[in-house]
Amino acid sequence: MSTIRIGQGFDVHAFGPGDSVTLGGVRIPFSKGIVAHSDGDVVLHALCDALLGALALGDIGHHFPDTDPRWKEADSRVLLRAVMGLVHTHGYRVGNVDLTIMAEAPRIAPWVELMRAEIARGLGTENAAVSVKATTMEKLGFVGRGEGITALAVVLLQAV
């Protein structure tokens, strides 16, 4: 078994009707919602993909397919708990995670500390091991036009 493993993840969702978005397990009031089978939490989806990638276990779509009605409108924190079960089963723990949210809106900065705490709780680690950053796309592409939101995740797993 390797002492450390690194994974990266990415997720994207379009905006649609609604009055909030969920990012990093935190509900953020907004003039739009997310079009998705589950709650569309791009942050937790990217994180799950990074964790699964570090373990070479495929991706979130393999484990929680959008064709399965069990995951309809699912809270992504439930998905993260299931993925963390796999992390522990394979003999690893989270060293740290680095997450980047790309969106023109909503403003992310007021919610970063709540997201860090919620993500740390889901990972079973301290807030100091969780980095959440946000950036705009300078009005470029679908994110820049306000059509959707995306997130990137990098995770370091350490053998227990």
Phi and psi in degrees as a GROMACS rama.xvg file:
@    title "Ramachandran Plot"
@    xaxis  label "Phi"
@    yaxis  label "Psi"
@TYPE xy
-70.0921  149.288  SER-2
-72.4314  -40.5347  THR-3
-131.546  154.833  ILE-4
-140.033  142.98  ARG-5
-118.744  139.034  ILE-6
-135.174  154.22  GLY-7
-129.939  149.872  GLN-8
-141.056  159.908  GLY-9
-147.249  142.698  PHE-10
-148.696  154.762  ASP-11
-147.714  142.396  VAL-12
-143.712  149.107  HIS-13
-83.0805  151.972  ALA-14
-79.7346  151.175  PHE-15
-150.492  -163.311  GLY-16
-62.2738  146.743  PRO-17
152.079  179.605  GLY-18
-128.365  11.6606  ASP-19
-166.786  162.766  SER-20
-127.946  151.464  VAL-21
-109.712  123.606  THR-22
-133.342  125.944  LEU-23
60.286  30.118  GLY-24
80.392  5.99186  GLY-25
-112.897  127.154  VAL-26
-79.7775  122.941  ARG-27
-116.236  119.437  ILE-28
-58.8782  136.728  PRO-29
-160.408  160.631  PHE-30
-77.6593  -2.68948  SER-31
-135.732  168.435  LYS-32
-117.948  -168.564  GLY-33
-115.47  136.521  ILE-34
-88.2815  113.915  VAL-35
-165.957  160.29  ALA-36
-72.2409  -43.3853  HIS-37
-94.644  -149.748  SER-38
-78.265  -6.12282  ASP-39
72.1285  24.8264  GLY-40
-73.1236  93.0581  ASP-41
-60.0027  -30.6086  VAL-42
-67.5688  -51.3027  VAL-43
-70.0142  -31.3509  LEU-44
-66.1642  -45.0622  HIS-45
-62.7731  -39.8351  ALA-46
-63.9988  -44.4817  LEU-47
-60.0536  -42.5696  CYS-48
-62.4399  -39.7081  ASP-49
-64.7203  -43.3903  ALA-50
-63.8069  -46.0449  LEU-51
-65.0228  -38.9334  LEU-52
-63.7969  -40.3521  GLY-53
-61.0297  -31.8512  ALA-54
-90.6859  -2.05362  LEU-55
57.3684  44.4753  ALA-56
-112.946  24.834  LEU-57
86.6889  -150.566  GLY-58
-130.608  177.434  ASP-59
-61.8151  -35.409  ILE-60
-65.2881  -30.3714  GLY-61
-69.9931  -41.7234  HIS-62
-83.751  -31.326  HIS-63
-134.613  67.381  PHE-64
-63.8468  144.579  PRO-65
-74.8377  -0.212751  ASP-66
-89.1489  -7.12282  THR-67
-96.6588  117.977  ASP-68
-62.6448  -17.3442  PRO-69
-60.9537  -26.5739  ARG-70
-99.8353  5.08792  TRP-71
-62.795  121.917  LYS-72
59.3077  24.6825  GLU-73
-65.4038  143.588  ALA-74
-73.8334  121.407  ASP-75
-64.5802  -17.0266  SER-76
-65.8691  -29.9974  ARG-77
-66.717  -41.7446  VAL-78
-62.9339  -43.6045  LEU-79
-61.4539  -41.7615  LEU-80
-60.9387  -41.5734  ARG-81
-64.3282  -42.521  ALA-82
-65.2911  -40.4799  VAL-83
-63.7489  -30.2808  MET-84
-60.4432  -39.8636  GLY-85
-67.2077  -39.6203  LEU-86
-57.4745  -48.7193  VAL-87
-67.853  -40.5605  HIS-88
-59.365  -34.6109  THR-89
-86.3456  4.17099  HIS-90
84.4659  29.1911  GLY-91
-124.762  164.007  TYR-92
-135.958  160.919  ARG-93
-78.1054  126.63  VAL-94
-81.8141  -56.8747  GLY-95
-161.937  162.678  ASN-96
-132.278  146.859  VAL-97
-128.756  118.076  ASP-98
-119.71  138.578  LEU-99
-127.144  126.43  THR-100
-103.467  133.102  ILE-101
-116.358  116.221  MET-102
-162.259  146.489  ALA-103
-78.7958  -34.5398  GLU-104
-157.744  153.127  ALA-105
-75.3142  168.118  PRO-106
-67.1532  131.085  ARG-107
-94.5016  -33.4372  ILE-108
-48.786  -43.246  ALA-109
-65.0041  -14.5964  PRO-110
-109.298  -3.34612  TRP-111
-58.6859  -47.0631  VAL-112
-65.6612  -37.8197  GLU-113
-64.7306  -41.434  LEU-114
-62.3221  -46.0516  MET-115
-57.1176  -44.2873  ARG-116
-65.7755  -42.9103  ALA-117
-66.8074  -42.2026  GLU-118
-66.6355  -44.5619  ILE-119
-58.5244  -41.699  ALA-120
-60.5548  -44.9019  ARG-121
-66.0859  -29.5206  GLY-122
-88.5827  -13.1905  LEU-123
70.661  37.0224  GLY-124
-133.428  179.357  THR-125
-87.694  156.77  GLU-126
-55.3916  -34.032  ASN-127
-62.8395  -16.8178  ALA-128
-90.405  1.43215  ALA-129
-121.563  118.895  VAL-130
-108.576  128.941  SER-131
-125.7  122.625  VAL-132
-126.982  160.479  LYS-133
-138.6  149.918  ALA-134
-148.314  158.856  THR-135
-93.8878  175.185  THR-136
-108.2  19.5191  MET-137
53.4787  38.6619  GLU-138
68.0148  13.7301  LYS-139
-98.9595  143.828  LEU-140
69.787  -172.714  GLY-141
-63.1467  -35.0975  PHE-142
-68.876  -44.2684  VAL-143
-62.6631  -30.7424  GLY-144
-82.8501  0.0479236  ARG-145
76.7546  24.6513  GLY-146
-90.1834  -14.5889  GLU-147
-172.445  -171.772  GLY-148
-142.652  150.756  ILE-149
-142.494  160.91  THR-150
-145.636  148.216  ALA-151
-118.667  145.969  LEU-152
-138.023  141.198  ALA-153
-128.778  136.137  VAL-154
-134.311  144.384  VAL-155
-114.544  122.236  LEU-156
-105.31  142.327  LEU-157
-120.064  139.582  GLN-158
-63.0457  142.027  ALA-159
